[in-house]
Amino acid sequence: MLDYLTGPLESKTTNTITIDVNGVGYAISVPIDTFSKLPQIGDQVKIYIVEAVSGMYGGVIYLYGFLSKEDRNMYVLIKDEVPGTGTKKAMEYIDKILKSVADFKTAIIKKDTTMLQTIFGFTKKTSEKLISALKDKIQDIQITEEQKWARINTAQSTVVSEAIEGLVALGYKEPLARSIVDKVHVLEEHMTVEDLIRKSLQNL
């Protein structure tokens, strides 16, 4: 079983990267958050791996990658413990969760469906499902990063959500829109929806 791969970054898209490991190119699916933190093409990168097998009799092996063990552990927890969640659905969830794993953990522990909806973009039904599945297990996931969103009030949470919806309406995919809006908002809080959308567009 692969634990991690290290080598030059050969290519990267918002969905898949390729790492050259001793002359062998490994194609790895990564979340948007991981993609946004990757180095330049040709630079060394270390990616922690989750393997998934598709098809009968050990058919195709797919690789899913993360920049830290913490991110990988959260992905595995989601995949293994949330009912009806396979590898691809878990990647959809982790795209939202990686904006702040520490805040996600807090929201699950506190059973805060409002935070899961406004900050992470989950539906009410999915928020309740995540809390039910993870509330007794997420304590075991060690998180070293600090919370980013604990200080944000409800009004600002609404501004963030509406800005993301605005970018999606303009044709951008939600994970990318959410990642950019989060980064802009962390740098400069207390903006209007219009200002947040405008500055986010400048960073796309």
N, C-alpha and C positions, 0 to 999 in steps of 0.2 A: 504494500500500500504506500502511495506517495504521501509524504508529509509536506514537503515544499519543493519548489523548483527555483534555481538561481541561474541567471544568465543574461545576455544582452537582450533588450527589448527589440524585437525585429519589426513588429507592426502593432498598431492599436486602433480599434474603433470603439464606439460607445458600448458595444456588446462583447467583443472578442479581442484578445491580444494574443500575440505569438512570441514565445521566448525560445531562443536558441540555446539548447543545453548540449554542449559537446557535439555540435553538428546536427542535432535533431530538433526540429521545430515542434513545440507543443502549443496547440491552440487551446486557449483557456477562456471560458466565459467569466466575465467580471461584472459587478454592480457598477452603476454610474459613479457612485462615490469613489470607488477604487480607481476607475478610469481617470477621474478628475485629479487624482493625486499621483499618477504615474510619472516617471521621469521622461526625458526625451528619448526618441528612437536611438538605439545604439548604446544607451546607458545600461548599467547593470541593475537588475531588479530581482527581488526575492518575493515569491508569491506562495502563500500557504494554500494547500490544495484539498479539495473534497472530490472524490471520484464517485461517479454514478454510472451504472451499467444499464443500457437500454436494449430490449429485445431478448429473445429466448437464448439459452445456452451461452450466456456471457457475450452477447452481441457487441454493440458499439459502446466504448467507454468515453464518457464526457467528463471534462475537467472544469471545476468551478474554483475560482481563485480569489484570494483576499490578501490585503497587505499586512494583516496582523492575526495572531492566534485568537484574539478576543472577537474580532469580526467573524472569523470562521466558526468559532464556538457558538456564537449567536445564530448563525445560519443553520448549523447542524441542529441546534435546539428547536428552531422554528420548523425545520423539515421533519424532524422525528416526533415532535410532541403535538403539533397543531393538526387536528383531524382534517383529512382531505387535502393535505399540503404535500405535493411532490417537489422534486428538485426545481422545476421551473417556477411554480407558484411561490416557493420559498425565496427565489431570487427576486420576484416582484415585491414581496414583503421586505426583504433585506434592503432593497433599493431605498425604501422609505425609512427604515430603521437606522441605517448607517449615518443619517444626518446628525444623530446624537444617540449612540447606544446607551449612554448613561441616563439620558432623559427618558428613553423608552423603558429601560429597566424600572425607573422610578414610577412611571405611569402605570406599568403593570402591577407593581407592588401596591400602589395606592388605589388601584382599580379606577384610574382616572380616564374614563372614556372620552371626556371632553378634550383632554390633551392629545389623546391618540387620534382624534378626528381633526382637530384644528391645526396641530403642529405636524403630525405625521401623515395626515390625509387618508386615514382608514375610514371606512364606513362604520356606522354605529354597530351593525351586525358583526362585522369583522373585528372591531374593537372588543366587543363582548366575548367573541370566540377566542381571541388571543389572551385575554385576561383569564378566562376559564381554564385554558390549556396550560398557561405558563406561570400562574400566580404562585404555585407551590414549587416550581422548578428553577425559576430564573435567578433565585438567590445564589445558586451555585455558580453562576457565570461571573467571573471576576472582571471588573471594569476599572481601568486606571485613569481614563479620561474624566474630566470634570463636566458637569452639566452645563449646557449652553443656553437652555431655554427656560430654566426655572424662574428667572427674573422677569420674563416677558409676561405682561398682563394680558387679559382677555382681549382688549381692544387691539393690541398689536398682533395677537395671534390671528385675529380676523383679517387684519391688513395683509399679513403674510399669505393666508389662505386665498384671499381674493386676488392678490397679485399672481399667485401660481395659476389660478383659474384663468386670469387674463392672458397669460403667456400660452397656456394650453389652447385657448380660443384662437390665438394667433397662429397655431399650428405646431407649436413645440411639444415634444413628448413630456409627460408629467414628471418622470424622474429627473430629466435634465432641467426642466423649469424649476422644480423644487430645489435642486442643488444650487443653482445660480441665485435664486431669490434668498435662500438661507445665507449664502456667503455675503451678499450685498447687505442684508439686514443686520447681520452680526457686526459689520463694519460701521454701519450708520443706522441707528434705531430711530424710532419715532417719525417715520416718513409716512406720507399719504400713500394710498394704493397707486395713484398715478406716478408719483415719484419713484416708488419702488419698482414698478414695471419699467419705467424709462431707464433707470440706472441698471436694471437687470439686462435689458436689451443691449446696453452698451458693453456688457461683459460677456455676451454670448459670442 
